[in-house]
Amino acid sequence: MRYEKHLVIRTAKGLHARLAAAVVHQASKINRTYGVTLYISKLGLQAEIPITSMLSLTSLGIRSGDTAIVFASGEKAEFAVEAMIAYLAEDVNSVLESDEAVDEIINASVLTTERVFESLNSGLIVVDEGNRISYFNQAAERILKRKRDTIIGKKADEVLENSQLDRVLQTGLSQENVKQVMGKTIVISNRSPIVVAEEIRGAVAVFQDISQFEALSNELETTKVLKERLELILQNVHDGVAMVDERGILIYVNTVYERIWKVNRDEIVGKSIKHLSHHKVDKEALRTGQNQVGVTVESEEERKMIVNASPLVLDGKVRGVISTYLEVTDLKIMMERLQMAEDKLAYYEEELETEWWNHQSFTQVIGHSSAIESAIRFANKAAKSSATVLIRGESGTGKEVLARAIHAASEKITGPFVGVNCAAIPETLIESELFGHEKGSFTGAIQRKIGKFELADKGTIFLDEIGDLSRDMQVKLLRVLQEKEFERVGGNDTLRVKVRVMAATNRNLEEMMKSGEFREDLYYRLNVIPITMPPLRKRQGDIPLLVEHFLEKICESEGVELRKISLRALRVLERYDWPGNIRELENIVTRAIAMSEGHVIDLEDLPGFLHPSQANDEGLIQLTPSGLATMEEYDRAIIEKALEIYPSYNQAAKALGVTHRTVSLKAKKYGLTKTEK
């Protein structure tokens, strides 16, 4: 419960310093007697201060005639207030009898002390023995963003977060240079007890706001980290880098710059670029404030450099220049590497464009006959190994299809599959095709070329028609199989690859070994996992499945409506001996789709040699005694027949499911003319 009482001060000089001292002394005794804290205020002011605070009491400036308000809280507040009022009204008379000169000295001293405290840039807080704030200077208000009127007389631990003054009062120990957060402000604080006659009468805290210093320190630390990162980046770029300030003084070079120009940074940094001829580009950028791009300069050794210089503009003024230097030799190497990467990309894109494989492993090996299932079983086992595979079989049996299936089912699936037909490449070019070549290694080698082994790194290389390799190439291939390394034609660098090798042939390698045409050591290197693909004549039960597969594949590829095949036409295909195996079957189905006029392929859509009893003079071509014809003869006959039936290239092209240009080009090739209508 609060109890207060007003009193008009009648003393001639109000509560001057000496009288204030007496009042403070008396208030301290009353507080102890009644167990309360006496406060005083001046009518018209909001400030309420403990009467025991000498400095705060005098700072109130209570003059003669002012009304003082004395109050306290607690059970005995009334007794304490009445005692204090009685003292102020009567007992101060004995104090007034002192020398006026002394009063002036004391007043001046108190005022000086207060002004000193108020002028401090450091915050100052004073508490009494009860941890109540008796003084709170202007700097403390500014730093902690608290008004003294709301602070004075309150317990420090209740109104100031983390003040720690209660601990000083309890322990009597000073705390120096303590970094802490008070409110939202980071401060450095010194705290000390106030000791009078060996008794702790209060405590004082002096503190300085260091928030800006902390922010600056953090900013400097961040700047330091960024500088180190930038230095790391600049030291690891492939270009030489230099920086000059607005005066043309070299302030930074990286290690590549040192290497390119054969200088030591400690000797060159800090010097003017006026005397450095290769910095003429920087001079121009400084002079004009414009970017200088792609300028060529030469070193003393006549090495050419490509220089780019960019002005550093701050606040509209050129503050310096940063320049980069790339040696033309390095640029050529980079261009060659880029060309190699583009070659790889072009190859892989070409493979993807022609790739029909759907990565469903052995589902593309069509058939259920025991012969093909036996080959698939071996292939499945081969897929789980990284050993070399040799696929044997007649031409057209699907050896590459099986090789792709093994690759797709193996751990190499994430790598490329690179196929090479050894029989289709001239002997003079096969080494370059397999291993690549360096620029200028032979006539026509105008640039570096990546070989098929390098393209197949981390994947699979399929060497078809391996039996057609010369003895010299067999030796070089053997080295790759044994050592997994090779050199490009005309090159000195040894290249290592992780590649799985699969090979295929339709030749009798055992007979070739006996005749000396094929190396025995290479044969055993290749023949680790042998697989034989059966000819179509030994798996005729698979023909219906194969025909269905080719019909879907070819019709989709040609963009024509799906065809079916009649039962009698299918029976004719099943009875045929198929010397060209699956490849021949695919060609026949392609021809039948082109020749058929309806949705069903029938006997008349098949070549006459497949059903001699059905053949007549209306057949497309005259067959040889063997009943075969070349693909070119079939092609010519198909175009000729189409041009006889249809009046224009355009209509013939639509009937054949090809483009107008294809029909026109083939007609010219075979000497067949057609007048467009």
C-alpha positions as CSV (number, residue, x, y, z in Angstrom):
1,M,0.0,0.0,0.0
2,R,1.4,3.4,-1.0
3,Y,1.3,6.3,1.4
4,E,2.4,9.8,0.3
5,K,2.4,13.3,1.8
6,H,3.1,16.8,0.4
7,L,5.4,19.4,2.0
8,V,6.2,22.9,0.9
9,I,10.0,23.5,1.4
10,R,10.5,26.7,3.4
11,T,14.3,26.7,3.7
12,A,15.8,29.8,2.0
13,K,18.0,27.7,-0.4
14,G,15.7,24.8,-0.8
15,L,17.3,21.3,-0.5
16,H,20.9,22.4,-1.1
17,A,23.8,19.9,-1.0
18,R,24.6,20.1,2.7
19,L,20.9,19.8,3.6
20,A,20.4,17.1,1.1
21,A,23.2,15.2,2.8
22,A,21.5,15.5,6.1
23,V,18.2,14.4,4.6
24,V,19.8,11.3,2.9
25,H,21.4,10.4,6.3
26,Q,18.0,10.7,8.1
27,A,16.2,8.8,5.3
28,S,18.6,5.9,5.6
29,K,17.9,5.6,9.3
30,I,14.1,5.7,8.8
31,N,14.3,3.1,6.0
32,R,16.1,0.7,8.3
33,T,13.7,1.5,11.2
34,Y,10.5,0.8,9.3
35,G,11.8,-1.6,6.6
36,V,10.7,0.6,3.7
37,T,12.2,2.7,0.9
38,L,11.4,6.4,1.0
39,Y,11.0,8.2,-2.3
40,I,10.8,11.9,-3.1
41,S,9.5,13.8,-6.0
42,K,8.7,17.4,-6.9
43,L,5.3,18.5,-7.8
44,G,5.1,18.9,-11.5
45,L,7.8,16.4,-12.3
46,Q,7.5,12.7,-13.1
47,A,10.8,11.7,-11.6
48,E,10.6,9.7,-8.4
49,I,13.9,9.0,-6.7
50,P,15.0,7.3,-3.5
51,I,15.7,9.9,-0.9
52,T,18.9,8.0,0.0
53,S,20.4,8.9,-3.4
54,M,22.4,12.1,-2.7
55,L,23.3,12.8,-6.3
56,S,19.7,12.2,-7.6
57,L,18.2,14.2,-4.7
58,T,20.3,17.3,-5.5
59,S,19.6,16.9,-9.2
60,L,15.9,17.3,-8.6
61,G,16.6,21.0,-7.9
62,I,14.0,21.5,-5.2
63,R,14.0,25.2,-4.3
64,S,12.3,27.2,-1.6
65,G,8.6,27.3,-2.1
66,D,8.5,24.0,-4.1
67,T,6.2,21.3,-3.0
68,A,8.0,18.0,-2.3
69,I,6.1,14.7,-2.4
70,V,7.4,12.1,0.0
71,F,6.0,8.5,-0.3
72,A,6.7,4.9,0.5
73,S,5.0,1.5,0.2
74,G,4.5,-1.2,2.8
75,E,2.8,-1.8,6.1
76,K,4.7,0.9,7.9
77,A,4.9,3.3,5.0
78,E,2.7,5.9,6.9
79,F,5.1,6.0,9.9
80,A,8.1,6.3,7.7
81,V,6.6,9.1,5.6
82,E,5.4,11.1,8.7
83,A,8.9,10.8,10.3
84,M,10.5,12.1,7.1
85,I,8.0,15.0,6.8
86,A,8.6,15.9,10.4
87,Y,12.3,16.0,9.9
88,L,12.1,18.1,6.8
89,A,9.7,20.5,8.6
90,E,11.5,20.9,11.9
91,D,14.8,19.2,12.4
92,V,16.6,20.7,9.4
93,N,16.9,24.0,11.2
94,S,20.0,22.8,13.0
95,V,21.6,22.0,9.6
96,L,20.8,25.5,8.3
97,E,23.1,27.2,10.9
98,S,26.2,26.2,8.9
99,D,28.5,28.5,7.0
100,E,27.0,29.6,3.6
101,A,30.5,29.5,2.0
102,V,30.7,25.8,2.8
103,D,27.2,25.3,1.3
104,E,28.4,26.9,-2.0
105,I,31.5,24.7,-2.1
106,I,29.4,21.5,-1.5
107,N,26.8,22.6,-4.0
108,A,29.4,23.4,-6.6
109,S,31.1,20.0,-6.0
110,V,27.9,18.1,-6.3
111,L,26.8,19.9,-9.5
112,T,30.3,19.4,-11.0
113,T,30.2,15.7,-10.3
114,E,26.7,15.4,-11.8
115,R,27.8,17.3,-14.9
116,V,30.8,15.1,-15.3
117,F,28.6,12.0,-15.0
118,E,26.1,13.4,-17.5
119,S,28.8,14.3,-20.0
120,L,30.3,10.8,-20.1
121,N,30.0,8.8,-23.3
122,S,29.9,5.7,-21.1
123,G,26.7,4.6,-19.5
124,L,26.7,5.0,-15.7
125,I,24.3,3.2,-13.3
126,V,24.4,3.4,-9.5
127,V,22.4,1.2,-7.2
128,D,22.0,1.3,-3.4
129,E,22.4,-1.6,-1.0
130,G,19.0,-2.8,-1.9
131,N,19.9,-2.9,-5.7
132,R,17.6,0.0,-6.4
133,I,18.8,2.4,-9.1
134,S,19.7,5.7,-7.6
135,Y,21.5,7.2,-10.6
136,F,21.1,6.6,-14.4
137,N,23.0,9.1,-16.7
138,Q,22.1,10.3,-20.2
139,A,24.6,7.9,-21.9
140,A,22.9,5.0,-20.1
141,E,19.5,6.3,-21.5
142,R,21.0,6.5,-25.0
143,I,22.7,3.1,-24.9
144,L,20.0,1.1,-23.3
145,K,17.1,3.1,-24.8
146,R,15.4,3.6,-21.4
147,K,14.2,6.8,-19.8
148,R,15.7,7.5,-16.3
149,D,12.2,8.5,-15.1
150,T,11.1,4.9,-15.5
151,I,14.2,3.5,-14.1
152,I,15.2,5.5,-11.0
153,G,14.1,3.9,-7.7
154,K,13.4,0.5,-9.4
155,K,15.4,-2.7,-8.6
156,A,18.0,-3.1,-11.3
157,D,17.4,-6.9,-11.8
158,E,13.7,-6.1,-12.4
159,V,14.0,-3.4,-15.0
160,L,17.4,-4.1,-16.6
161,E,18.1,-7.4,-18.3
162,N,21.4,-9.0,-17.3
163,S,22.7,-6.0,-15.2
164,Q,24.6,-8.3,-12.8
165,L,24.7,-5.6,-10.2
166,D,22.9,-7.8,-7.7
167,R,25.8,-10.3,-7.9
168,V,28.3,-7.5,-7.2
169,L,26.3,-6.5,-4.1
170,Q,26.2,-10.1,-2.9
171,T,29.9,-11.0,-3.5
172,G,31.6,-7.6,-3.1
173,L,33.7,-8.5,-6.1
174,S,34.4,-6.2,-9.1
175,Q,33.8,-7.4,-12.7
176,E,36.0,-5.9,-15.3
177,N,35.8,-5.8,-19.2
178,V,32.8,-8.1,-19.3
179,K,31.2,-8.4,-22.8
180,Q,27.5,-8.9,-22.5
181,V,24.1,-8.1,-24.0
182,M,22.0,-5.7,-22.1
183,G,18.5,-5.5,-23.6
184,K,19.4,-5.6,-27.3
185,T,22.7,-3.8,-27.0
186,I,26.2,-5.3,-26.8
187,V,28.3,-3.6,-24.2
188,I,31.6,-3.8,-22.4
189,S,31.0,-3.3,-18.7
190,N,33.0,-2.7,-15.5
191,R,31.1,-3.2,-12.2
192,S,32.3,-2.4,-8.7
193,P,30.9,-2.4,-5.2
194,I,30.6,1.0,-3.3
195,V,32.2,0.3,0.1
196,V,31.8,2.8,3.1
197,A,33.3,2.0,6.5
198,E,33.9,-1.6,5.3
199,E,30.2,-1.9,4.4
200,I,28.7,-2.4,0.9
201,R,26.4,0.6,0.5
202,G,25.8,0.0,-3.2
203,A,27.3,-0.7,-6.6
204,V,28.2,1.1,-9.8
205,A,28.3,0.0,-13.4
206,V,30.1,1.8,-16.2
207,F,29.6,0.4,-19.7
208,Q,30.2,1.3,-23.3
209,D,28.1,0.4,-26.4
210,I,30.2,-1.8,-28.7
211,S,27.4,-2.9,-31.1
212,Q,28.9,-0.9,-34.0
213,F,32.4,-2.3,-33.2
214,E,30.9,-5.8,-33.2
215,A,29.2,-5.2,-36.5
216,L,32.4,-3.7,-37.9
217,S,34.4,-6.7,-36.6
218,N,31.9,-9.1,-38.2
219,E,32.0,-7.2,-41.4
220,L,35.8,-7.2,-41.4
221,E,35.8,-11.0,-40.7
222,T,33.4,-11.5,-43.5
223,T,35.5,-9.3,-45.8
224,K,38.6,-11.3,-44.8
225,V,36.8,-14.6,-45.7
226,L,35.6,-13.2,-49.0
227,K,39.1,-12.0,-49.8
228,E,40.6,-15.4,-49.0
229,R,37.9,-17.1,-51.2
230,L,38.5,-14.6,-54.0
231,E,42.3,-15.2,-53.8
232,L,41.7,-18.9,-53.9
233,I,39.5,-18.5,-57.0
234,L,41.9,-16.2,-58.8
235,Q,44.8,-18.6,-58.0
236,N,43.0,-21.5,-59.5
237,V,41.6,-20.0,-62.8
238,H,43.4,-21.0,-66.0
239,D,43.9,-17.4,-67.1
240,G,46.6,-14.9,-65.9
241,V,44.9,-12.2,-63.8
242,A,46.2,-8.7,-62.9
243,M,44.8,-5.7,-61.3
244,V,45.9,-2.1,-61.4
245,D,44.7,0.9,-59.5
246,E,43.6,4.3,-60.9
247,R,47.2,5.5,-60.9
248,G,48.3,2.6,-63.0
249,I,50.1,0.8,-60.2
250,L,50.0,-3.0,-60.3
251,I,48.3,-4.2,-57.1
252,Y,47.7,-7.9,-57.8
253,V,48.8,-10.7,-60.0
254,N,48.0,-14.4,-59.7
255,T,50.3,-17.4,-60.1
256,V,49.3,-18.0,-63.8
257,Y,50.3,-14.5,-64.6
258,E,53.7,-15.1,-63.0
259,R,54.1,-18.3,-65.1
260,I,53.0,-16.6,-68.4
261,W,55.2,-13.6,-68.0
262,K,58.0,-15.3,-66.1
263,V,58.0,-12.8,-63.2
264,N,57.8,-12.8,-59.4
265,R,54.8,-11.0,-57.9
266,D,56.9,-9.7,-55.0
267,E,59.1,-7.9,-57.6
268,I,56.4,-6.6,-59.8
269,V,53.5,-5.7,-57.6
270,G,53.6,-2.0,-56.6
271,K,55.3,-0.9,-59.9
272,S,53.7,1.3,-62.5
273,I,52.5,-0.4,-65.7
274,K,54.0,2.5,-67.8
275,H,57.2,0.4,-68.1
276,L,55.4,-2.9,-68.8
277,S,54.6,-3.2,-72.5
278,H,52.2,-6.1,-72.2
279,H,50.0,-3.8,-70.0
280,K,49.2,-1.5,-72.9
281,V,45.7,-2.8,-72.9
282,D,45.2,-1.8,-69.2
283,K,46.5,1.6,-70.0
284,E,43.9,2.0,-72.8
285,A,41.1,0.8,-70.5
286,L,42.2,3.3,-67.8
287,R,42.3,6.1,-70.3
288,T,39.0,5.4,-72.0
289,G,37.0,3.7,-69.3
290,Q,36.0,1.1,-72.0
291,N,36.3,-2.6,-72.1
292,Q,39.2,-3.9,-74.2
293,V,38.3,-7.4,-75.5
294,G,40.3,-9.9,-77.4
295,V,43.5,-7.8,-77.9
296,T,46.6,-9.8,-79.0
297,V,50.0,-9.0,-77.4
298,E,53.3,-10.7,-77.7
299,S,55.9,-11.6,-75.1
300,E,59.6,-11.1,-75.5
301,E,59.8,-14.8,-76.6
302,E,57.2,-13.9,-79.3
303,R,54.5,-15.9,-77.5
304,K,51.0,-14.6,-78.3
305,M,48.5,-13.7,-75.6
306,I,44.8,-12.9,-75.8
307,V,44.1,-10.0,-73.3
308,N,40.8,-8.7,-72.0
309,A,40.8,-5.6,-69.8
310,S,37.8,-4.2,-67.9
311,P,37.7,-0.9,-66.0
312,L,36.5,-1.0,-62.4
313,V,34.1,1.9,-62.0
314,L,32.9,3.1,-58.6
315,D,30.7,6.2,-58.2
316,G,31.1,7.0,-61.8
317,K,34.9,7.1,-61.7
318,V,37.4,4.6,-63.0
319,R,39.1,3.2,-59.9
320,G,41.3,0.6,-61.6
321,V,41.4,-2.2,-64.2
322,I,41.3,-5.9,-64.0
323,S,42.8,-7.8,-67.0
324,T,43.1,-11.5,-68.0
325,Y,45.8,-13.1,-70.1
326,L,45.3,-16.4,-72.0
327,E,48.2,-17.8,-74.0
328,V,47.2,-18.8,-77.5
329,T,48.8,-22.2,-77.0
330,D,46.6,-22.8,-74.0
331,L,43.6,-21.5,-76.1
332,K,44.5,-24.0,-78.8
333,I,44.6,-26.8,-76.2
334,M,41.3,-25.7,-74.8
335,M,39.8,-25.6,-78.4
336,E,41.1,-29.1,-79.1
337,R,39.6,-30.3,-75.8
338,L,36.3,-28.6,-76.8
339,Q,36.5,-30.2,-80.2
340,M,37.0,-33.6,-78.6
341,A,34.1,-33.1,-76.3
342,E,31.9,-32.0,-79.3
343,D,33.1,-35.0,-81.3
344,K,32.0,-37.3,-78.4
345,L,28.7,-35.5,-78.1
346,A,28.1,-35.7,-81.8
347,Y,28.8,-39.4,-81.8
348,Y,26.6,-40.1,-78.8
349,E,23.8,-38.0,-80.4
350,E,24.1,-40.0,-83.6
351,E,23.9,-43.2,-81.6
352,L,20.8,-42.0,-79.8
353,E,19.2,-41.0,-83.1
354,T,19.7,-44.4,-84.6
355,E,19.3,-46.3,-81.3
356,W,16.2,-48.6,-81.3
357,W,17.3,-50.4,-78.2
358,N,14.8,-49.9,-75.4
359,H,17.1,-51.0,-72.6
360,Q,14.9,-53.9,-71.7
361,S,17.9,-56.2,-72.1
362,F,17.1,-59.5,-73.8
363,T,13.5,-58.7,-74.8
364,Q,14.9,-57.5,-78.1
365,V,16.4,-60.9,-78.9
366,I,13.2,-62.4,-80.5
367,G,12.4,-66.1,-80.3
368,H,11.5,-69.1,-78.2
369,S,13.4,-71.8,-79.9
370,S,15.8,-73.9,-77.9
371,A,18.7,-72.7,-80.1
372,I,18.1,-69.0,-79.4
373,E,17.2,-69.6,-75.7
374,S,20.5,-71.4,-75.3
375,A,22.3,-68.4,-76.6
376,I,20.3,-66.1,-74.3
377,R,21.2,-68.2,-71.3
378,F,24.9,-67.8,-72.1
379,A,24.5,-64.1,-72.7
380,N,22.7,-63.7,-69.4
381,K,25.7,-65.2,-67.6
382,A,28.1,-63.1,-69.7
383,A,26.3,-59.9,-68.6
384,K,27.2,-60.6,-65.0
385,S,30.9,-60.8,-65.8
386,S,33.3,-58.2,-67.3
387,A,35.2,-60.9,-69.3
388,T,35.6,-60.6,-73.1
389,V,32.8,-62.2,-75.2
390,L,33.2,-63.7,-78.6
391,I,29.9,-64.1,-80.5
392,R,30.0,-66.5,-83.5
393,G,27.5,-67.0,-86.2
394,E,26.6,-66.4,-89.8
395,S,26.1,-63.0,-91.2
396,G,22.7,-61.5,-90.4
397,T,22.0,-63.7,-87.3
398,G,21.8,-60.8,-84.9
399,K,25.2,-60.8,-83.3
400,E,25.2,-57.1,-82.6
401,V,21.7,-57.3,-81.1
402,L,22.9,-59.9,-78.7
403,A,26.0,-57.8,-77.8
404,R,23.8,-54.8,-77.1
405,A,21.6,-57.0,-74.9
406,I,24.6,-58.1,-72.9
407,H,25.7,-54.5,-72.5
408,A,22.2,-53.4,-71.4
409,A,22.0,-56.2,-68.8
410,S,25.5,-55.5,-67.4
411,E,27.0,-52.9,-65.0
412,K,28.3,-51.1,-68.0
413,I,24.7,-50.0,-68.9
414,T,25.5,-46.4,-67.7
415,G,28.4,-46.2,-70.1
416,P,28.3,-46.0,-73.9
417,F,28.0,-48.9,-76.4
418,V,30.3,-48.3,-79.3
419,G,30.1,-50.6,-82.3
420,V,32.8,-50.9,-85.0
421,N,32.6,-53.0,-88.2
422,C,36.2,-53.9,-88.8
423,A,35.5,-55.2,-92.3
424,A,33.9,-51.9,-93.4
425,I,37.0,-49.7,-92.6
426,P,40.0,-49.6,-94.9
427,E,43.1,-51.2,-93.5
428,T,45.0,-47.8,-93.7
429,L,42.4,-46.1,-91.5
430,I,41.4,-48.9,-89.0
431,E,44.1,-47.9,-86.5
432,S,43.0,-44.3,-86.5
433,E,39.4,-45.3,-86.2
434,L,40.0,-47.5,-83.2
435,F,42.7,-45.5,-81.3
436,G,42.3,-42.0,-82.7
437,H,45.0,-39.7,-84.1
438,E,46.8,-36.5,-83.4
439,K,46.7,-33.4,-85.6
440,G,49.2,-33.7,-88.5
441,S,49.9,-37.4,-87.8
442,F,49.3,-38.2,-91.5
443,T,48.0,-36.5,-94.6
444,G,44.5,-35.4,-94.0
445,A,44.7,-35.4,-90.2
446,I,43.7,-31.7,-89.9
447,Q,42.7,-32.0,-86.3
448,R,42.9,-34.4,-83.4
449,K,40.4,-37.3,-83.5
450,I,39.0,-39.4,-80.7
451,G,39.1,-43.2,-81.4
452,K,36.4,-45.7,-80.7
453,F,38.2,-47.1,-77.7
454,E,38.4,-43.7,-76.1
455,L,34.7,-43.1,-76.9
456,A,33.8,-46.4,-75.2
457,D,35.6,-45.6,-72.0
458,K,33.6,-46.9,-69.0
459,G,31.3,-48.7,-71.4
460,T,31.5,-51.4,-74.1
461,I,33.1,-51.7,-77.5
462,F,31.8,-54.2,-80.0
463,L,34.3,-55.2,-82.7
464,D,32.2,-56.8,-85.4
465,E,33.9,-58.9,-88.1
466,I,37.0,-59.3,-85.9
467,G,38.4,-61.9,-88.3
468,D,39.0,-59.3,-90.9
469,L,41.7,-57.5,-88.9
470,S,45.2,-57.6,-90.3
471,R,48.0,-59.3,-88.3
472,D,49.5,-55.8,-87.5
473,M,46.2,-54.6,-86.0
474,Q,45.8,-57.8,-84.2
475,V,49.0,-57.1,-82.3
476,K,47.9,-53.6,-81.3
477,L,44.4,-54.9,-80.3
478,L,46.1,-57.6,-78.1
479,R,48.0,-54.9,-76.2
480,V,44.8,-53.0,-75.4
481,L,43.1,-56.2,-74.2
482,Q,46.1,-57.0,-72.0
483,E,47.1,-53.6,-70.7
484,K,44.0,-51.5,-71.2
485,E,46.1,-48.7,-72.7
486,F,47.1,-47.3,-76.1
487,E,48.4,-44.2,-77.9
488,R,46.7,-42.2,-80.6
489,V,48.3,-42.4,-84.0
490,G,51.1,-39.8,-84.1
491,G,50.8,-39.3,-80.3
492,N,53.1,-39.9,-77.4
493,D,50.7,-39.8,-74.5
494,T,49.5,-43.2,-73.2
495,L,45.8,-43.3,-72.7
496,R,44.2,-45.7,-70.3
497,V,40.5,-46.9,-70.6
498,K,38.1,-49.0,-68.6
499,V,36.2,-50.7,-71.4
500,R,34.6,-54.1,-71.9
501,V,35.4,-55.7,-75.2
502,M,33.0,-57.9,-77.2
503,A,33.8,-59.2,-80.6
504,A,31.9,-61.1,-83.3
505,T,32.8,-63.0,-86.5
506,N,31.2,-65.2,-89.1
507,R,34.6,-66.7,-90.0
508,N,36.3,-69.9,-88.8
509,L,38.9,-68.4,-86.5
510,E,40.3,-71.9,-85.7
511,E,41.1,-72.5,-89.4
512,M,42.6,-69.0,-89.7
513,M,44.9,-69.7,-86.7
514,K,46.1,-72.9,-88.5
515,S,46.8,-70.9,-91.7
516,G,48.5,-68.1,-89.7
517,E,45.9,-65.5,-90.6
518,F,44.7,-65.0,-87.0
519,R,46.9,-64.8,-83.9
520,E,46.5,-67.6,-81.4
521,D,47.1,-65.3,-78.4
522,L,44.5,-62.9,-79.5
523,Y,42.0,-65.7,-80.1
524,Y,42.3,-66.9,-76.5
525,R,42.0,-63.3,-75.3
526,L,38.8,-62.9,-77.2
527,N,37.3,-66.4,-76.7
528,V,36.8,-66.2,-72.9
529,I,33.0,-66.4,-73.1
530,P,32.0,-67.9,-76.5
531,I,28.4,-67.6,-77.6
532,T,27.0,-68.9,-80.9
533,M,24.0,-67.3,-82.6
534,P,22.1,-70.0,-84.5
535,P,21.2,-69.4,-88.2
536,L,17.5,-68.7,-89.0
537,R,17.1,-72.0,-90.8
538,K,17.7,-73.8,-87.4
539,R,15.1,-71.7,-85.6
540,Q,12.3,-71.5,-88.2
541,G,9.7,-71.7,-85.4
542,D,10.7,-68.2,-84.4
543,I,9.8,-66.8,-87.9
544,P,6.2,-65.7,-87.0
545,L,7.5,-63.8,-83.9
546,L,10.2,-62.2,-86.0
547,V,7.8,-61.2,-88.8
548,E,5.4,-59.7,-86.3
549,H,8.3,-57.7,-84.7
550,F,9.6,-56.4,-88.1
551,L,6.1,-55.4,-89.2
552,E,5.6,-53.3,-86.1
553,K,9.1,-51.8,-86.3
554,I,9.1,-51.0,-90.0
555,C,5.6,-49.6,-90.2
556,E,6.2,-47.4,-87.3
557,S,9.6,-46.2,-88.8
558,E,8.0,-45.5,-92.2
559,G,4.9,-43.9,-90.7
560,V,2.5,-46.2,-92.5
561,E,-0.5,-48.2,-91.2
562,L,0.4,-51.4,-89.5
563,R,0.3,-54.4,-91.8
564,K,-0.7,-58.0,-91.1
565,I,0.5,-61.1,-93.0
566,S,-1.7,-63.8,-94.4
567,L,-1.2,-67.4,-93.2
568,R,-0.2,-68.7,-96.6
569,A,2.4,-66.0,-96.9
570,L,3.7,-66.8,-93.5
571,R,3.9,-70.5,-94.4
572,V,6.0,-69.6,-97.4
573,L,8.4,-67.6,-95.2
574,E,8.7,-70.5,-92.8
575,R,9.6,-73.0,-95.6
576,Y,12.4,-70.8,-97.0
577,D,16.0,-71.6,-96.1
578,W,17.1,-68.0,-95.4
579,P,20.8,-68.0,-96.4
580,G,20.9,-64.3,-95.4
581,N,19.3,-65.1,-92.0
582,I,17.4,-62.5,-90.0
583,R,18.8,-59.6,-92.0
584,E,17.4,-61.1,-95.2
585,L,14.0,-61.7,-93.4
586,E,13.9,-58.0,-92.4
587,N,14.6,-56.9,-96.0
588,I,11.9,-59.2,-97.3
589,V,9.4,-57.8,-94.8
590,T,10.4,-54.2,-95.7
591,R,9.9,-55.0,-99.4
592,A,6.5,-56.6,-98.8
593,I,5.3,-53.5,-96.8
594,A,6.3,-51.3,-99.7
595,M,4.6,-53.5,-102.3
596,S,1.4,-54.3,-100.5
597,E,-1.7,-52.3,-101.5
598,G,-3.9,-53.4,-98.7
599,H,-3.6,-54.0,-94.9
600,V,-2.6,-57.6,-95.3
601,I,0.6,-58.9,-96.9
602,D,-0.1,-61.9,-99.2
603,L,1.8,-64.1,-101.6
604,E,1.8,-61.5,-104.4
605,D,3.6,-59.1,-102.1
606,L,6.5,-61.5,-101.6
607,P,9.4,-62.1,-104.1
608,G,8.7,-65.0,-106.5
609,F,11.8,-66.9,-105.5
610,L,10.2,-67.6,-102.1
611,H,7.4,-69.6,-103.8
612,P,8.6,-70.8,-107.2
613,S,5.4,-72.6,-108.0
614,Q,3.6,-69.3,-107.8
615,A,6.1,-67.4,-109.9
616,N,5.2,-66.1,-113.4
617,D,6.3,-63.7,-116.0
618,E,4.9,-60.8,-114.0
619,G,7.6,-61.1,-111.4
620,L,9.6,-58.0,-110.7
621,I,13.0,-59.4,-111.6
622,Q,14.7,-62.4,-113.3
623,L,16.3,-64.4,-110.6
624,T,19.6,-66.2,-110.8
625,P,19.7,-70.0,-110.6
626,S,20.2,-69.8,-106.9
627,G,16.9,-68.0,-106.5
628,L,18.6,-64.8,-105.1
629,A,19.0,-61.3,-106.3
630,T,21.0,-58.3,-104.9
631,M,19.3,-55.7,-102.7
632,E,20.1,-53.1,-105.4
633,E,18.2,-55.2,-108.0
634,Y,15.2,-55.4,-105.7
635,D,15.4,-51.7,-105.1
636,R,15.5,-50.9,-108.8
637,A,12.7,-53.2,-109.6
638,I,10.5,-51.7,-106.8
639,I,11.0,-48.2,-108.1
640,E,10.5,-49.2,-111.7
641,K,7.3,-51.0,-110.9
642,A,6.0,-48.1,-108.9
643,L,6.7,-45.7,-111.7
644,E,4.9,-47.9,-114.2
645,I,1.7,-48.0,-112.0
646,Y,1.6,-44.4,-110.8
647,P,1.7,-41.3,-113.0
648,S,4.1,-39.2,-110.9
649,Y,7.0,-39.4,-108.5
650,N,4.7,-37.9,-105.8
651,Q,2.1,-40.7,-106.1
652,A,4.7,-43.4,-106.4
653,A,6.4,-42.0,-103.2
654,K,3.1,-42.1,-101.3
655,A,2.4,-45.7,-102.4
656,L,5.9,-46.8,-101.3
657,G,5.7,-44.9,-98.0
658,V,8.8,-42.8,-98.8
659,T,9.5,-39.2,-99.8
660,H,9.1,-37.6,-103.3
661,R,12.9,-36.8,-103.2
662,T,13.8,-40.5,-102.4
663,V,11.9,-41.7,-105.5
664,S,13.3,-39.0,-107.7
665,L,16.9,-39.6,-106.7
666,K,16.6,-43.4,-107.1
667,A,14.9,-43.0,-110.5
668,K,17.9,-40.9,-111.7
669,K,20.3,-43.4,-110.1
670,Y,18.8,-46.3,-112.1
671,G,18.2,-44.3,-115.3
672,L,14.5,-44.4,-114.9
673,T,12.7,-41.3,-116.1
674,K,9.2,-40.0,-115.4
675,T,7.4,-37.0,-116.8
676,E,5.7,-35.2,-113.9
677,K,2.0,-34.6,-114.6
